[in-house]
Amino acid sequence: MSRLLRASMLLLLLAACGGGSSQFSAPRDLENACAIVRERPQYFRAMQATERRWGIPVHVQMATIHQESKFIGNAQTPHKFALGIIPMGRQSSAYGYSQALDGTWEEYQQEQNRRSARRDRISDATDFMGWYMDQSEKRLGISKADAQSQYLAYHEGRTGFARQSYLAKPWLVDVAGRVQRRSEMYALQLTSCGRR
């Protein structure tokens, strides 16, 4: 085998292995919905499919994913430590783009017959989010376009939202307000670049 052929094959192998999977890194400009869509068109396609299936606007999905994982597919909660040094596991089982908890994800997989769905796959994560928010509208009457209330129900669970558990968490109410503002910003940006 010639040197050139071997070098070419090695280069191809390295490119295939180390091509920098976008699944595990954030888009470069998280403040601009149009830039995210240009850089990661597969995200936009997944969110459009979720909007068609579940009625959750793309900008609401984007703002929620931004808050939950900053668009990083393998995002996890930080470790807990005993005595400040002994690792005691993660703060919760939240994982992936949508930061879905194990139990809620399993409920989604079972109810939607999607056993092979993965939290680190954008199309599955957005479909999960659509399913969850659709249920929040049906059970709690939360508008699908109300990013703030949808986020509170997403974070606290529907039972917690119904009990208004978030009122004892001013920091969470602030976060939900930021999600609402980001959703509105993303909606305007998507309109400006012809994606709405």
Rosetta silent file (secondary structure, phi, psi, omega in degrees, C-alpha in Angstrom):
SEQUENCE: MSRLLRASMLLLLLAACGGGSSQFSAPRDLENACAIVRERPQYFRAMQATERRWGIPVHVQMATIHQESKFIGNAQTPHKFALGIIPMGRQSSAYGYSQALDGTWEEYQQEQNRRSARRDRISDATDFMGWYMDQSEKRLGISKADAQSQYLAYHEGRTGFARQSYLAKPWLVDVAGRVQRRSEMYALQLTSCGRR
SCORE:     score description
SCORE:     0.000 S_00000001
   1 L     0.000  132.353 -177.467    0.000    0.000    0.000 S_00000001
   2 L   -69.265  156.085  178.224    1.438    3.351   -0.963 S_00000001
   3 H   -59.926  -41.593 -179.214    2.326    5.952    1.619 S_00000001
   4 H   -62.800  -42.324  179.869   -0.141    8.411    0.134 S_00000001
   5 H   -65.191  -44.522  178.090   -2.977    5.905    0.320 S_00000001
   6 H   -61.538  -43.680  179.470   -2.152    5.019    3.945 S_00000001
   7 H   -63.620  -40.420  179.006   -1.930    8.687    4.897 S_00000001
   8 H   -64.796  -42.297  179.501   -5.260    9.393    3.175 S_00000001
   9 H   -65.660  -40.061  178.052   -6.950    6.498    4.964 S_00000001
  10 H   -63.765  -43.244  178.892   -5.560    7.635    8.319 S_00000001
  11 H   -62.394  -42.599  177.968   -6.766   11.176    7.690 S_00000001
  12 H   -63.687  -41.871  178.967  -10.228    9.907    6.772 S_00000001
  13 H   -63.393  -44.666  178.661  -10.361    7.755    9.906 S_00000001
  14 H   -63.463  -40.106  179.039   -9.330   10.673   12.111 S_00000001
  15 H   -64.427  -39.155  179.923  -11.895   12.943   10.477 S_00000001
  16 H   -68.576  -39.398 -177.410  -14.635   10.359   11.064 S_00000001
  17 H   -80.180  -42.897 -173.356  -13.701    9.804   14.701 S_00000001
  18 L  -108.892   33.497 -177.291  -12.767   13.293   15.755 S_00000001
  19 L   -71.826    3.927  175.746  -15.104   15.303   13.614 S_00000001
  20 L    71.384   66.412 -179.420  -16.299   17.226   16.643 S_00000001
  21 L   -53.142  122.954 -179.774  -19.812   15.943   17.202 S_00000001
  22 H   -68.595  -13.956 -178.820  -22.071   18.957   17.641 S_00000001
  23 H   -61.156  -30.752 -173.180  -24.179   16.805   19.958 S_00000001
  24 H  -111.508   18.227  175.295  -21.782   17.415   22.846 S_00000001
  25 L  -139.159  151.052 -179.578  -20.944   21.073   22.360 S_00000001
  26 L   -77.217  150.213  170.668  -23.036   24.221   22.455 S_00000001
  27 L   -58.685  155.703 -174.721  -23.681   26.269   19.316 S_00000001
  28 L   -64.817  -40.413 -175.263  -21.321   29.237   19.066 S_00000001
  29 L  -120.818   92.494 -177.914  -23.909   32.021   19.479 S_00000001
  30 L   -75.927   -9.714 -179.349  -26.635   31.116   21.968 S_00000001
  31 L   -87.746   -5.597 -174.405  -28.028   34.659   21.916 S_00000001
  32 L  -128.478  108.231 -178.653  -29.131   34.451   18.281 S_00000001
  33 H   -59.725  -37.573 -179.388  -31.797   31.939   17.227 S_00000001
  34 H   -66.306  -38.044  178.383  -30.983   32.458   13.545 S_00000001
  35 H   -66.642  -39.686  177.869  -27.304   31.680   14.172 S_00000001
  36 H   -61.840  -45.531 -178.732  -28.272   28.510   16.062 S_00000001
  37 H   -64.250  -39.841  178.723  -30.521   27.420   13.189 S_00000001
  38 H   -66.118  -42.363 -177.232  -27.794   28.133   10.611 S_00000001
  39 H   -74.231  -35.820 -176.253  -25.153   26.257   12.605 S_00000001
  40 L  -130.014   71.343 -177.998  -27.368   23.335   13.612 S_00000001
  41 H   -58.769  -26.422  178.810  -30.162   22.911   11.033 S_00000001
  42 H   -65.163  -29.259  176.688  -30.976   19.484   12.510 S_00000001
  43 H   -64.915  -46.474 -177.782  -32.081   21.256   15.713 S_00000001
  44 H   -64.101  -42.141  178.314  -34.534   23.400   13.787 S_00000001
  45 H   -60.739  -42.822  179.413  -35.910   20.400   11.869 S_00000001
  46 H   -63.143  -42.572 -178.425  -36.438   18.519   15.141 S_00000001
  47 H   -70.638  -35.119  175.831  -38.200   21.496   16.740 S_00000001
  48 H   -64.015  -41.273  178.558  -40.400   22.037   13.691 S_00000001
  49 H   -62.500  -40.020  178.241  -41.447   18.372   13.841 S_00000001
  50 H   -66.985  -40.048  177.624  -42.291   18.802   17.533 S_00000001
  51 H   -62.618  -42.014  179.110  -44.268   21.962   16.800 S_00000001
  52 H   -64.842  -42.344 -175.548  -46.250   20.124   14.115 S_00000001
  53 H   -76.441  -44.084 -170.953  -46.914   17.115   16.360 S_00000001
  54 H  -112.971  -12.354  178.011  -47.497   18.758   19.734 S_00000001
  55 L    82.395   11.923  178.648  -48.134   22.448   18.970 S_00000001
  56 L   -87.909  118.582 -177.452  -45.238   23.786   21.073 S_00000001
  57 L   -57.438  145.145 -179.957  -43.729   26.802   19.269 S_00000001
  58 H   -53.468  -43.524 -175.459  -40.093   26.452   18.208 S_00000001
  59 H   -66.793  -30.032  176.228  -39.076   29.537   20.208 S_00000001
  60 H   -69.643  -43.138  177.053  -40.563   28.088   23.424 S_00000001
  61 H   -60.844  -46.131 -177.664  -38.638   24.863   22.857 S_00000001
  62 H   -61.431  -44.621 -178.622  -35.432   26.765   22.127 S_00000001
  63 H   -65.264  -37.431  179.556  -35.689   28.935   25.238 S_00000001
  64 H   -69.722  -44.514  178.304  -36.368   25.901   27.439 S_00000001
  65 H   -64.370  -39.030  176.814  -33.477   23.897   25.985 S_00000001
  66 H   -56.915  -46.319 -177.876  -31.211   26.919   26.379 S_00000001
  67 H   -68.089  -40.370 -174.042  -32.079   27.088   30.070 S_00000001
  68 H   -75.927  -43.073 -171.014  -31.879   23.359   30.674 S_00000001
  69 H  -139.053   -1.744 -174.044  -28.730   22.342   28.782 S_00000001
  70 L    54.560   32.447  177.678  -27.422   25.235   26.659 S_00000001
  71 L    66.051   26.874  177.237  -28.026   22.852   23.710 S_00000001
  72 L  -100.918  118.836 -171.662  -25.457   20.320   24.972 S_00000001
  73 L   -64.316  -30.155 -178.302  -26.695   16.788   24.283 S_00000001
  74 L  -108.620   27.058 -179.806  -24.941   15.041   27.161 S_00000001
  75 L   -60.706  139.714  177.862  -25.530   17.725   29.805 S_00000001
  76 E  -137.706  160.337  175.987  -25.803   16.408   33.372 S_00000001
  77 L   -73.410  157.881  179.548  -26.294   17.927   36.780 S_00000001
  78 L   -65.968  162.577  175.039  -23.167   18.474   38.908 S_00000001
  79 E   -73.051  152.226  169.320  -21.894   15.863   41.364 S_00000001
  80 E   -96.932  148.020  179.643  -22.769   15.997   45.042 S_00000001
  81 E  -130.131  137.008  172.558  -19.906   15.705   47.508 S_00000001
  82 E   -92.359  138.274 -177.916  -19.834   14.606   51.148 S_00000001
  83 L    57.016   19.635  177.510  -17.408   16.547   53.304 S_00000001
  84 L    78.057   -4.115 -176.998  -16.624   18.562   50.211 S_00000001
  85 L  -136.365  -21.776 -175.381  -14.462   15.835   48.657 S_00000001
  86 E   -92.457  113.689 -178.918  -16.206   12.437   48.549 S_00000001
  87 E   -62.997  133.408 -177.470  -18.291   12.059   45.355 S_00000001
  88 E  -123.428   24.405 -179.288  -21.860   10.993   46.146 S_00000001
  89 E    93.129 -178.133 -178.026  -23.402   10.833   42.687 S_00000001
  90 E   -82.027  159.576  178.826  -25.235   13.453   40.670 S_00000001
  91 L   -64.312  -31.732  175.802  -27.685   15.995   42.090 S_00000001
  92 L  -157.181  176.493  179.546  -30.440   14.376   40.012 S_00000001
  93 L   -87.796    7.701 -179.347  -30.930   11.955   37.122 S_00000001
  94 L   -57.849  135.332 -177.289  -31.558   14.850   34.691 S_00000001
  95 E  -152.589  149.909  170.475  -29.719   14.229   31.428 S_00000001
  96 L    86.389 -172.517 -178.251  -29.529   15.420   27.850 S_00000001
  97 L   -54.582  -43.511 -173.960  -30.856   18.374   25.892 S_00000001
  98 L   -92.292   -5.370 -177.294  -34.144   18.444   27.790 S_00000001
  99 L    53.818   40.148  178.154  -32.689   17.486   31.198 S_00000001
 100 E   -70.895  137.775  175.643  -35.430   14.877   31.542 S_00000001
 101 L   -76.717  153.244 -178.219  -35.391   12.865   34.758 S_00000001
 102 H   -50.011  -51.992 -175.384  -35.148    9.071   34.514 S_00000001
 103 H   -62.758  -42.532 -179.406  -38.707    8.437   35.734 S_00000001
 104 H   -69.303  -38.904  178.191  -40.345   11.033   33.497 S_00000001
 105 H   -62.972  -43.233  179.680  -38.306    9.871   30.490 S_00000001
 106 H   -64.630  -37.475  175.937  -39.375    6.270   31.103 S_00000001
 107 H   -61.292  -44.869  177.183  -43.012    7.379   31.356 S_00000001
 108 H   -60.524  -48.611 -178.680  -42.641    9.140   27.987 S_00000001
 109 H   -58.145  -43.416 -178.591  -40.971    6.109   26.387 S_00000001
 110 H   -69.417  -49.122 -176.408  -43.718    3.796   27.607 S_00000001
 111 H   -65.094  -36.343 -177.947  -46.663    6.075   26.823 S_00000001
 112 L   -95.962    2.846 -178.464  -45.374    6.987   23.362 S_00000001
 113 L    53.948   50.183 -177.528  -44.008    3.483   22.616 S_00000001
 114 L  -126.440   61.864 -177.353  -40.545    4.938   22.004 S_00000001
 115 L   -59.431  -30.969 -177.475  -38.244    2.516   23.835 S_00000001
 116 L   -89.326    1.810  179.029  -35.255    3.450   21.670 S_00000001
 117 L   -63.273  142.312 -177.980  -35.641    7.213   22.279 S_00000001
 118 L  -127.004  139.421 -178.336  -32.518    8.827   23.734 S_00000001
 119 L   -69.647  -20.218  179.728  -32.184   11.997   25.776 S_00000001
 120 L   -97.414   15.284  173.747  -28.979   12.955   23.958 S_00000001
 121 L  -110.446  120.638 -171.711  -30.687   12.851   20.529 S_00000001
 122 H   -57.335  -40.486 -177.944  -32.208   16.254   19.691 S_00000001
 123 H   -65.834  -36.830  177.695  -35.256   14.862   17.872 S_00000001
 124 H   -72.210  -40.956 -178.871  -36.151   12.641   20.825 S_00000001
 125 H   -63.945  -41.888  179.807  -35.475   15.385   23.375 S_00000001
 126 H   -71.260  -34.869  177.429  -37.716   17.903   21.600 S_00000001
 127 H   -64.910  -41.554  175.675  -40.448   15.307   21.127 S_00000001
 128 H   -57.621  -47.292 -178.662  -40.288   14.565   24.861 S_00000001
 129 H   -61.808  -42.012  177.672  -40.554   18.277   25.605 S_00000001
 130 H   -61.709  -45.434  177.314  -43.526   18.599   23.263 S_00000001
 131 H   -58.152  -47.571 -176.923  -45.252   15.628   24.903 S_00000001
 132 H   -63.940  -46.667 -177.422  -44.649   17.023   28.382 S_00000001
 133 H   -70.115  -32.701  174.989  -45.823   20.554   27.553 S_00000001
 134 H   -62.424  -42.901  176.985  -48.859   19.247   25.678 S_00000001
 135 H   -64.563  -35.229  178.027  -49.832   17.336   28.825 S_00000001
 136 H   -64.866  -36.274  176.435  -49.298   20.506   30.888 S_00000001
 137 H   -66.972  -45.804 -176.618  -51.783   22.312   28.671 S_00000001
 138 H   -65.898  -41.835 -174.596  -54.320   19.481   28.942 S_00000001
 139 H   -87.991  -31.009 -173.533  -54.000   18.958   32.703 S_00000001
 140 H  -117.270   -8.255 -179.885  -53.230   22.477   33.914 S_00000001
 141 L    76.258   19.603 -179.201  -54.571   24.735   31.173 S_00000001
 142 L   -80.835  124.695  177.502  -51.143   26.292   30.465 S_00000001
 143 L   -58.285  141.146  179.223  -50.963   27.844   27.009 S_00000001
 144 L   -67.223  -19.242  179.084  -48.355   26.199   24.798 S_00000001
 145 L   -92.732   -3.688 -178.613  -46.999   29.662   23.983 S_00000001
 146 L   -88.425   85.928 -175.343  -46.582   30.620   27.667 S_00000001
 147 H   -60.708  -36.628 -177.228  -42.881   29.829   28.061 S_00000001
 148 H   -65.491  -52.150 -179.213  -42.760   31.060   31.657 S_00000001
 149 H   -69.542  -38.484  176.606  -45.579   28.899   33.029 S_00000001
 150 H   -60.541  -40.444  179.677  -44.599   25.933   30.860 S_00000001
 151 H   -65.749  -41.831  179.011  -41.073   26.171   32.269 S_00000001
 152 H   -61.078  -42.179  178.285  -42.339   26.308   35.849 S_00000001
 153 H   -68.487  -34.259  178.892  -44.460   23.186   35.265 S_00000001
 154 H   -66.872  -43.564 -177.320  -41.511   21.537   33.519 S_00000001
 155 H   -74.810  -45.102 -174.471  -39.155   22.294   36.404 S_00000001
 156 H   -90.342   -9.720 -171.656  -41.495   21.658   39.341 S_00000001
 157 H    81.813  157.948 -175.780  -43.560   18.899   37.798 S_00000001
 158 H   -66.154  -37.500  178.936  -47.269   19.311   37.172 S_00000001
 159 H   -65.164  -44.231  178.112  -48.223   18.527   40.764 S_00000001
 160 H   -62.271  -40.780  178.285  -45.726   21.069   42.078 S_00000001
 161 H   -62.859  -45.126 -179.405  -46.978   23.666   39.629 S_00000001
 162 H   -61.190  -34.629  177.558  -50.590   23.037   40.657 S_00000001
 163 L   -83.309   -3.947 -178.835  -49.575   23.515   44.315 S_00000001
 164 L    60.767   40.764  179.834  -47.613   26.644   43.310 S_00000001
 165 H   -61.021  -25.308 -179.070  -44.428   25.298   44.892 S_00000001
 166 H   -65.806  -20.665 -179.603  -42.452   27.788   42.799 S_00000001
 167 H   -64.971  -22.836  176.931  -43.769   30.672   44.938 S_00000001
 168 H   -87.673    4.035 -177.487  -41.376   29.556   47.693 S_00000001
 169 L  -128.239   78.970 -178.314  -38.497   29.735   45.193 S_00000001
 170 H   -57.589  -32.839  178.135  -37.979   33.342   44.058 S_00000001
 171 H   -61.623  -38.006 -179.575  -34.834   32.309   42.176 S_00000001
 172 H   -70.786  -38.927  176.527  -36.910   29.877   40.073 S_00000001
 173 H   -61.209  -39.647  176.121  -39.525   32.533   39.299 S_00000001
 174 H   -62.784  -44.209  178.967  -36.639   34.745   38.085 S_00000001
 175 H   -61.114  -44.924 -179.936  -35.303   31.912   35.911 S_00000001
 176 H   -62.358  -36.589  175.198  -38.769   31.316   34.423 S_00000001
 177 H   -63.050  -39.385  177.435  -39.006   35.033   33.642 S_00000001
 178 H   -66.055  -38.093  177.095  -35.682   34.820   31.800 S_00000001
 179 H   -61.929  -42.231  178.147  -36.983   31.815   29.842 S_00000001
 180 H   -61.494  -47.022 -179.524  -40.040   33.885   28.837 S_00000001
 181 H   -63.916  -40.259  178.769  -37.894   36.835   27.720 S_00000001
 182 H   -65.903  -39.272  177.589  -35.543   34.555   25.776 S_00000001
 183 H   -59.847  -44.822  178.101  -38.530   32.887   24.121 S_00000001
 184 H   -64.171  -41.510  178.220  -39.831   36.288   22.996 S_00000001
 185 H   -62.954  -47.025  179.064  -36.354   37.284   21.764 S_00000001
 186 H   -61.399  -38.479  179.664  -35.956   34.021   19.837 S_00000001
 187 H   -61.364  -46.007  178.349  -39.428   34.467   18.286 S_00000001
 188 H   -62.694  -42.920 -179.486  -38.506   37.926   16.976 S_00000001
 189 H   -64.207  -44.432  179.871  -35.167   36.682   15.672 S_00000001
 190 H   -62.882  -35.180  175.511  -36.712   33.694   13.907 S_00000001
 191 H   -65.044  -42.357 -176.963  -39.217   36.035   12.252 S_00000001
 192 H   -64.377  -28.463  179.644  -36.404   38.334   11.134 S_00000001
 193 L  -105.185   18.654  173.181  -34.570   35.523    9.350 S_00000001
 194 L    71.806   26.773  179.914  -37.725   34.030    7.814 S_00000001
 195 L  -103.147    9.601  177.272  -37.945   30.960   10.055 S_00000001
 196 L  -119.554    0.000    0.000  -41.459   31.705   11.392 S_00000001
